[in-house]
Amino acid sequence: MSTDQHAVAEHTHDDHTHGENCGHEAVSHDDHVDYLHDGHKHAAHEDHYDEH
């Protein structure tokens, strides 16, 4: 799923919350942290994750 501005990940905050000790590798990306998830990166954005 995507919007005009960015691709929205299929997983939501309700499905899984990325953060310290979540089990996914953290990767610095500009001014935030992405988390490697099933071969792609997720970045928190409002009430969902963006695909990076």
PDB file of N, CA, C and O in Angstrom:
ATOM      1  N   MET A   1       0.854  -1.179   0.000  1.00  0.00           N
ATOM      2  CA  MET A   1       0.000   0.000   0.000  1.00  0.00           C
ATOM      3  C   MET A   1       0.894   1.233   0.000  1.00  0.00           C
ATOM      4  O   MET A   1       1.969   1.237   0.599  1.00  0.00           O
ATOM      5  N   SER A   2       0.434   2.280  -0.680  1.00  0.00           N
ATOM      6  CA  SER A   2       1.250   3.493  -0.713  1.00  0.00           C
ATOM      7  C   SER A   2       0.356   4.718  -0.782  1.00  0.00           C
ATOM      8  O   SER A   2      -0.839   4.641  -1.069  1.00  0.00           O
ATOM      9  N   THR A   3       0.980   5.836  -0.511  1.00  0.00           N
ATOM     10  CA  THR A   3       0.306   7.117  -0.676  1.00  0.00           C
ATOM     11  C   THR A   3       1.082   7.907  -1.705  1.00  0.00           C
ATOM     12  O   THR A   3       2.083   7.421  -2.230  1.00  0.00           O
ATOM     13  N   ASP A   4       0.642   9.113  -2.001  1.00  0.00           N
ATOM     14  CA  ASP A   4       1.361   9.949  -2.959  1.00  0.00           C
ATOM     15  C   ASP A   4       2.754  10.301  -2.462  1.00  0.00           C
ATOM     16  O   ASP A   4       3.646  10.550  -3.273  1.00  0.00           O
ATOM     17  N   GLN A   5       2.965  10.328  -1.153  1.00  0.00           N
ATOM     18  CA  GLN A   5       4.226  10.792  -0.592  1.00  0.00           C
ATOM     19  C   GLN A   5       5.163   9.669  -0.178  1.00  0.00           C
ATOM     20  O   GLN A   5       6.379   9.849  -0.253  1.00  0.00           O
ATOM     21  N   HIS A   6       4.655   8.512   0.257  1.00  0.00           N
ATOM     22  CA  HIS A   6       5.530   7.463   0.737  1.00  0.00           C
ATOM     23  C   HIS A   6       4.826   6.111   0.725  1.00  0.00           C
ATOM     24  O   HIS A   6       3.598   6.033   0.680  1.00  0.00           O
ATOM     25  N   ALA A   7       5.630   5.045   0.768  1.00  0.00           N
ATOM     26  CA  ALA A   7       5.094   3.689   0.814  1.00  0.00           C
ATOM     27  C   ALA A   7       4.833   3.318   2.267  1.00  0.00           C
ATOM     28  O   ALA A   7       5.698   3.485   3.127  1.00  0.00           O
ATOM     29  N   VAL A   8       3.643   2.819   2.530  1.00  0.00           N
ATOM     30  CA  VAL A   8       3.257   2.428   3.882  1.00  0.00           C
ATOM     31  C   VAL A   8       3.486   0.931   4.036  1.00  0.00           C
ATOM     32  O   VAL A   8       3.056   0.148   3.189  1.00  0.00           O
ATOM     33  N   ALA A   9       4.159   0.527   5.109  1.00  0.00           N
ATOM     34  CA  ALA A   9       4.435  -0.883   5.380  1.00  0.00           C
ATOM     35  C   ALA A   9       3.144  -1.623   5.685  1.00  0.00           C
ATOM     36  O   ALA A   9       2.182  -1.041   6.187  1.00  0.00           O
ATOM     37  N   GLU A  10       3.134  -2.907   5.378  1.00  0.00           N
ATOM     38  CA  GLU A  10       1.947  -3.720   5.647  1.00  0.00           C
ATOM     39  C   GLU A  10       1.763  -3.975   7.134  1.00  0.00           C
ATOM     40  O   GLU A  10       0.657  -4.296   7.567  1.00  0.00           O
ATOM     41  N   HIS A  11       2.821  -3.839   7.928  1.00  0.00           N
ATOM     42  CA  HIS A  11       2.748  -4.044   9.369  1.00  0.00           C
ATOM     43  C   HIS A  11       2.418  -2.728  10.068  1.00  0.00           C
ATOM     44  O   HIS A  11       2.862  -1.668   9.625  1.00  0.00           O
ATOM     45  N   THR A  12       1.659  -2.779  11.136  1.00  0.00           N
ATOM     46  CA  THR A  12       1.288  -1.584  11.887  1.00  0.00           C
ATOM     47  C   THR A  12       1.923  -1.606  13.268  1.00  0.00           C
ATOM     48  O   THR A  12       2.535  -2.600  13.659  1.00  0.00           O
ATOM     49  N   HIS A  13       1.779  -0.512  14.007  1.00  0.00           N
ATOM     50  CA  HIS A  13       2.264  -0.460  15.381  1.00  0.00           C
ATOM     51  C   HIS A  13       1.537  -1.495  16.231  1.00  0.00           C
ATOM     52  O   HIS A  13       2.118  -2.035  17.173  1.00  0.00           O
ATOM     53  N   ASP A  14       0.286  -1.778  15.916  1.00  0.00           N
ATOM     54  CA  ASP A  14      -0.461  -2.788  16.672  1.00  0.00           C
ATOM     55  C   ASP A  14       0.101  -4.191  16.453  1.00  0.00           C
ATOM     56  O   ASP A  14       0.056  -5.026  17.356  1.00  0.00           O
ATOM     57  N   ASP A  15       0.636  -4.454  15.246  1.00  0.00           N
ATOM     58  CA  ASP A  15       1.225  -5.752  14.941  1.00  0.00           C
ATOM     59  C   ASP A  15       2.547  -5.946  15.674  1.00  0.00           C
ATOM     60  O   ASP A  15       2.824  -7.027  16.194  1.00  0.00           O
ATOM     61  N   HIS A  16       3.355  -4.898  15.713  1.00  0.00           N
ATOM     62  CA  HIS A  16       4.700  -4.981  16.292  1.00  0.00           C
ATOM     63  C   HIS A  16       5.221  -3.563  16.513  1.00  0.00           C
ATOM     64  O   HIS A  16       5.050  -2.696  15.657  1.00  0.00           O
ATOM     65  N   THR A  17       5.843  -3.333  17.635  1.00  0.00           N
ATOM     66  CA  THR A  17       6.446  -2.030  17.912  1.00  0.00           C
ATOM     67  C   THR A  17       7.954  -2.160  17.838  1.00  0.00           C
ATOM     68  O   THR A  17       8.564  -2.869  18.640  1.00  0.00           O
ATOM     69  N   HIS A  18       8.561  -1.470  16.869  1.00  0.00           N
ATOM     70  CA  HIS A  18      10.013  -1.469  16.740  1.00  0.00           C
ATOM     71  C   HIS A  18      10.618  -0.560  17.805  1.00  0.00           C
ATOM     72  O   HIS A  18      10.049   0.474  18.154  1.00  0.00           O
ATOM     73  N   GLY A  19      11.768  -0.959  18.307  1.00  0.00           N
ATOM     74  CA  GLY A  19      12.478  -0.180  19.302  1.00  0.00           C
ATOM     75  C   GLY A  19      13.569  -1.024  19.923  1.00  0.00           C
ATOM     76  O   GLY A  19      13.826  -2.141  19.473  1.00  0.00           O
ATOM     77  N   GLU A  20      14.205  -0.508  20.939  1.00  0.00           N
ATOM     78  CA  GLU A  20      15.273  -1.223  21.624  1.00  0.00           C
ATOM     79  C   GLU A  20      14.773  -2.592  22.069  1.00  0.00           C
ATOM     80  O   GLU A  20      13.713  -2.706  22.684  1.00  0.00           O
ATOM     81  N   ASN A  21      15.539  -3.621  21.755  1.00  0.00           N
ATOM     82  CA  ASN A  21      15.230  -5.009  22.118  1.00  0.00           C
ATOM     83  C   ASN A  21      13.988  -5.576  21.430  1.00  0.00           C
ATOM     84  O   ASN A  21      13.364  -6.496  21.959  1.00  0.00           O
ATOM     85  N   CYS A  22      13.619  -5.047  20.265  1.00  0.00           N
ATOM     86  CA  CYS A  22      12.448  -5.580  19.549  1.00  0.00           C
ATOM     87  C   CYS A  22      12.795  -6.822  18.739  1.00  0.00           C
ATOM     88  O   CYS A  22      11.910  -7.525  18.251  1.00  0.00           O
ATOM     89  N   GLY A  23      14.111  -7.088  18.597  1.00  0.00           N
ATOM     90  CA  GLY A  23      14.530  -8.257  17.839  1.00  0.00           C
ATOM     91  C   GLY A  23      14.927  -7.956  16.404  1.00  0.00           C
ATOM     92  O   GLY A  23      15.349  -8.860  15.684  1.00  0.00           O
ATOM     93  N   HIS A  24      14.803  -6.710  15.974  1.00  0.00           N
ATOM     94  CA  HIS A  24      15.195  -6.323  14.619  1.00  0.00           C
ATOM     95  C   HIS A  24      16.385  -5.380  14.683  1.00  0.00           C
ATOM     96  O   HIS A  24      16.506  -4.565  15.598  1.00  0.00           O
ATOM     97  N   GLU A  25      17.264  -5.509  13.691  1.00  0.00           N
ATOM     98  CA  GLU A  25      18.463  -4.665  13.645  1.00  0.00           C
ATOM     99  C   GLU A  25      18.094  -3.213  13.359  1.00  0.00           C
ATOM    100  O   GLU A  25      17.348  -2.928  12.422  1.00  0.00           O
ATOM    101  N   ALA A  26      18.622  -2.296  14.174  1.00  0.00           N
ATOM    102  CA  ALA A  26      18.404  -0.856  13.993  1.00  0.00           C
ATOM    103  C   ALA A  26      19.470  -0.310  13.049  1.00  0.00           C
ATOM    104  O   ALA A  26      20.645  -0.661  13.152  1.00  0.00           O
ATOM    105  N   VAL A  27      19.043   0.560  12.121  1.00  0.00           N
ATOM    106  CA  VAL A  27      19.942   1.162  11.143  1.00  0.00           C
ATOM    107  C   VAL A  27      19.675   2.664  11.115  1.00  0.00           C
ATOM    108  O   VAL A  27      18.547   3.092  10.869  1.00  0.00           O
ATOM    109  N   SER A  28      20.719   3.470  11.368  1.00  0.00           N
ATOM    110  CA  SER A  28      20.564   4.924  11.306  1.00  0.00           C
ATOM    111  C   SER A  28      20.252   5.351   9.879  1.00  0.00           C
ATOM    112  O   SER A  28      20.876   4.878   8.929  1.00  0.00           O
ATOM    113  N   HIS A  29      19.273   6.254   9.736  1.00  0.00           N
ATOM    114  CA  HIS A  29      18.879   6.736   8.418  1.00  0.00           C
ATOM    115  C   HIS A  29      18.497   8.211   8.545  1.00  0.00           C
ATOM    116  O   HIS A  29      17.427   8.541   9.054  1.00  0.00           O
ATOM    117  N   ASP A  30      19.376   9.085   8.080  1.00  0.00           N
ATOM    118  CA  ASP A  30      19.170  10.529   8.190  1.00  0.00           C
ATOM    119  C   ASP A  30      18.869  10.920   9.647  1.00  0.00           C
ATOM    120  O   ASP A  30      19.721  10.741  10.518  1.00  0.00           O
ATOM    121  N   ASP A  31      17.676  11.446   9.917  1.00  0.00           N
ATOM    122  CA  ASP A  31      17.357  11.946  11.265  1.00  0.00           C
ATOM    123  C   ASP A  31      16.534  10.964  12.094  1.00  0.00           C
ATOM    124  O   ASP A  31      15.935  11.355  13.096  1.00  0.00           O
ATOM    125  N   HIS A  32      16.496   9.677  11.686  1.00  0.00           N
ATOM    126  CA  HIS A  32      15.712   8.686  12.417  1.00  0.00           C
ATOM    127  C   HIS A  32      16.378   7.310  12.321  1.00  0.00           C
ATOM    128  O   HIS A  32      17.459   7.173  11.747  1.00  0.00           O
ATOM    129  N   VAL A  33      15.735   6.318  12.876  1.00  0.00           N
ATOM    130  CA  VAL A  33      16.242   4.947  12.841  1.00  0.00           C
ATOM    131  C   VAL A  33      15.248   4.085  12.079  1.00  0.00           C
ATOM    132  O   VAL A  33      14.043   4.147  12.322  1.00  0.00           O
ATOM    133  N   ASP A  34      15.766   3.276  11.151  1.00  0.00           N
ATOM    134  CA  ASP A  34      14.965   2.260  10.465  1.00  0.00           C
ATOM    135  C   ASP A  34      15.253   0.928  11.147  1.00  0.00           C
ATOM    136  O   ASP A  34      16.285   0.757  11.796  1.00  0.00           O
ATOM    137  N   TYR A  35      14.330  -0.005  10.990  1.00  0.00           N
ATOM    138  CA  TYR A  35      14.513  -1.357  11.526  1.00  0.00           C
ATOM    139  C   TYR A  35      14.383  -2.352  10.395  1.00  0.00           C
ATOM    140  O   TYR A  35      13.403  -2.337   9.650  1.00  0.00           O
ATOM    141  N   LEU A  36      15.395  -3.235  10.266  1.00  0.00           N
ATOM    142  CA  LEU A  36      15.355  -4.269   9.242  1.00  0.00           C
ATOM    143  C   LEU A  36      14.284  -5.279   9.618  1.00  0.00           C
ATOM    144  O   LEU A  36      14.297  -5.828  10.719  1.00  0.00           O
ATOM    145  N   HIS A  37      13.357  -5.520   8.700  1.00  0.00           N
ATOM    146  CA  HIS A  37      12.217  -6.398   8.974  1.00  0.00           C
ATOM    147  C   HIS A  37      11.920  -7.214   7.721  1.00  0.00           C
ATOM    148  O   HIS A  37      11.499  -6.656   6.708  1.00  0.00           O
ATOM    149  N   ASP A  38      12.129  -8.513   7.777  1.00  0.00           N
ATOM    150  CA  ASP A  38      11.847  -9.401   6.639  1.00  0.00           C
ATOM    151  C   ASP A  38      12.484  -8.932   5.339  1.00  0.00           C
ATOM    152  O   ASP A  38      11.853  -8.972   4.282  1.00  0.00           O
ATOM    153  N   GLY A  39      13.741  -8.486   5.417  1.00  0.00           N
ATOM    154  CA  GLY A  39      14.489  -8.106   4.227  1.00  0.00           C
ATOM    155  C   GLY A  39      14.282  -6.680   3.739  1.00  0.00           C
ATOM    156  O   GLY A  39      14.808  -6.304   2.691  1.00  0.00           O
ATOM    157  N   HIS A  40      13.529  -5.887   4.478  1.00  0.00           N
ATOM    158  CA  HIS A  40      13.346  -4.479   4.111  1.00  0.00           C
ATOM    159  C   HIS A  40      13.367  -3.633   5.377  1.00  0.00           C
ATOM    160  O   HIS A  40      13.388  -4.160   6.489  1.00  0.00           O
ATOM    161  N   LYS A  41      13.359  -2.316   5.197  1.00  0.00           N
ATOM    162  CA  LYS A  41      13.468  -1.408   6.346  1.00  0.00           C
ATOM    163  C   LYS A  41      12.127  -0.755   6.661  1.00  0.00           C
ATOM    164  O   LYS A  41      11.391  -0.347   5.763  1.00  0.00           O
ATOM    165  N   HIS A  42      11.826  -0.664   7.948  1.00  0.00           N
ATOM    166  CA  HIS A  42      10.634   0.048   8.426  1.00  0.00           C
ATOM    167  C   HIS A  42      11.076   1.276   9.212  1.00  0.00           C
ATOM    168  O   HIS A  42      12.055   1.232   9.956  1.00  0.00           O
ATOM    169  N   ALA A  43      10.345   2.365   9.039  1.00  0.00           N
ATOM    170  CA  ALA A  43      10.583   3.591   9.792  1.00  0.00           C
ATOM    171  C   ALA A  43       9.246   4.058  10.364  1.00  0.00           C
ATOM    172  O   ALA A  43       8.253   4.145   9.642  1.00  0.00           O
ATOM    173  N   ALA A  44       9.225   4.356  11.661  1.00  0.00           N
ATOM    174  CA  ALA A  44       7.994   4.830  12.297  1.00  0.00           C
ATOM    175  C   ALA A  44       7.573   6.159  11.683  1.00  0.00           C
ATOM    176  O   ALA A  44       8.398   7.046  11.468  1.00  0.00           O
ATOM    177  N   HIS A  45       6.266   6.285  11.400  1.00  0.00           N
ATOM    178  CA  HIS A  45       5.716   7.518  10.843  1.00  0.00           C
ATOM    179  C   HIS A  45       4.272   7.622  11.296  1.00  0.00           C
ATOM    180  O   HIS A  45       3.417   6.861  10.844  1.00  0.00           O
ATOM    181  N   GLU A  46       4.002   8.561  12.186  1.00  0.00           N
ATOM    182  CA  GLU A  46       2.665   8.769  12.752  1.00  0.00           C
ATOM    183  C   GLU A  46       2.127   7.452  13.316  1.00  0.00           C
ATOM    184  O   GLU A  46       2.720   6.904  14.245  1.00  0.00           O
ATOM    185  N   ASP A  47       1.020   6.931  12.780  1.00  0.00           N
ATOM    186  CA  ASP A  47       0.420   5.722  13.348  1.00  0.00           C
ATOM    187  C   ASP A  47       0.745   4.455  12.556  1.00  0.00           C
ATOM    188  O   ASP A  47       0.070   3.436  12.703  1.00  0.00           O
ATOM    189  N   HIS A  48       1.801   4.523  11.701  1.00  0.00           N
ATOM    190  CA  HIS A  48       2.165   3.378  10.870  1.00  0.00           C
ATOM    191  C   HIS A  48       3.681   3.377  10.633  1.00  0.00           C
ATOM    192  O   HIS A  48       4.394   4.247  11.133  1.00  0.00           O
ATOM    193  N   TYR A  49       4.159   2.403   9.875  1.00  0.00           N
ATOM    194  CA  TYR A  49       5.558   2.351   9.451  1.00  0.00           C
ATOM    195  C   TYR A  49       5.631   2.619   7.965  1.00  0.00           C
ATOM    196  O   TYR A  49       4.763   2.197   7.200  1.00  0.00           O
ATOM    197  N   ASP A  50       6.688   3.333   7.557  1.00  0.00           N
ATOM    198  CA  ASP A  50       6.982   3.534   6.141  1.00  0.00           C
ATOM    199  C   ASP A  50       7.994   2.487   5.712  1.00  0.00           C
ATOM    200  O   ASP A  50       8.827   2.049   6.505  1.00  0.00           O
ATOM    201  N   GLU A  51       7.914   2.094   4.454  1.00  0.00           N
ATOM    202  CA  GLU A  51       8.930   1.241   3.843  1.00  0.00           C
ATOM    203  C   GLU A  51      10.059   2.145   3.360  1.00  0.00           C
ATOM    204  O   GLU A  51       9.817   3.152   2.695  1.00  0.00           O
ATOM    205  N   HIS A  52      11.281   1.781   3.695  1.00  0.00           N
ATOM    206  CA  HIS A  52      12.453   2.537   3.210  1.00  0.00           C
ATOM    207  C   HIS A  52      13.361   1.604   2.460  1.00  0.00           C
ATOM    208  O   HIS A  52      14.407   2.026   1.965  1.00  0.00           O
TER     209      HIS A  52
END
